[in-house]
Amino acid sequence: MRIEFKNWQNSIARKTSGLTGISLLIAGGLVLSACSSGSKISDPFAGKGSPIYKKAGPIPKGGGRRHLGKPYTVGGRKFYPKREPNYDKVGIASWYGGRFHKRQTANGEWYNMNDITAAHKTLPIPSYARVTNLSTGKQLIVRINDRGPFVNTRIIDLSRKSADILGTRRSGLKKVRVEYLGPAPLQTNGSDLAQMNRQLNNGASKAQLIALANGRTPSASRIASAANTSTYTSALRGYFVQVGAYGVKENARRAKLNASSLGRAVISPANGTYGTIYRVRIGPLSNERQAIQVQQRAVNNGHYDAKVVTQ
């Protein structure tokens, strides 16, 4: 019992590095209380107390179980796992690395800090989610196979590799958007996730990514069409919400992908003092009232400079 408590206390301390010392003492006391009463935490994460992969060779990918789980408590907070097909939230992303490398995750897989994975408190595992760095527009599809993070407003714990790709590891914490796409296969060699990220970079829509997540493969021509349709336009007229203006075409493309969930997103080039400016706009919208509503949604999604314009 003492060893079990110490392992869980160490695990929670590492997973809750942003908490104050008092909060950690409270969390440890609650875990001790649970152990004393004979109850157990039903959703362990890849922490100090979980099994470690000891075999030689590469760490296996996948191979766990489908898991949702009953409500569970960590650090005095209760979490309610549930199926949320429309899950789409903005919050803080953290990352976890070497201390958890090769540890078993909540669904029985092995955590590899060099794989594109993540931990989430309540979504089904394993599953796919699209994560967007709201500071840069960079996007990545990750495999969720663990529980966490259990700190304040953090909504996802990225593997070290995922954080590197998204550009969030250096700062440690970053505001992101997380969108659930669908269940991931139990058995995998990583090719499914690689394919999804290739299609994401090719401009696949969220609907097409969801189809891929559910084992349906959209035709290459449809994906190419989605990537090219309404990418650049100067002929449309009406009310628009401009989410940003960029001097680099690639940055505009990323912003367009991020804004596409709010409506039809287009890139409208314009000549500026120092060259072409690529304006990312949502529209055309039917009237000013609708444009104002979309502007507010854009601000809530992290496009803080969004404004209503006419073209």
HELIX and SHEET records of a PDB file:
HELIX    1   1 ARG A    2  LYS A   15  1                                  14    
HELIX    2   2 GLY A   21  SER A   36  1                                  16    
HELIX    3   3 GLY A   98  PHE A  100  5                                   3    
HELIX    4   4 ARG A  160  LEU A  166  1                                   7    
HELIX    5   5 SER A  191  ASN A  201  1                                  11    
HELIX    6   6 LYS A  206  ALA A  213  1                                   8    
HELIX    7   7 ALA A  220  ASN A  228  1                                   9    
HELIX    8   8 LYS A  249  ALA A  259  1                                  11    
HELIX    9   9 SER A  260  LEU A  262  5                                   3    
HELIX   10  10 GLU A  288  ASN A  300  1                                  13    
SHEET    1   A 2 TYR A  72  VAL A  74  0                                        
SHEET    2   A 2 ARG A  77  PHE A  79 -1                                        
SHEET    1   B 7 ASP A  88  TYR A  96  0                                        
SHEET    2   B 7 ARG A 154  SER A 159  1                                        
SHEET    3   B 7 THR A 117  ALA A 119 -1                                        
SHEET    4   B 7 GLN A 139  ASP A 146  1                                        
SHEET    5   B 7 SER A 127  ASN A 133 -1                                        
SHEET    6   B 7 LYS A 174  PRO A 183 -1                                        
SHEET    7   B 7 ASP A  88  TYR A  96 -1                                        
SHEET    1   C 4 ALA A 265  GLY A 272  0                                        
SHEET    2   C 4 GLY A 275  LEU A 285 -1                                        
SHEET    3   C 4 TYR A 239  TYR A 246 -1                                        
SHEET    4   C 4 LYS A 307  THR A 310 -1                                        
END                                                                             
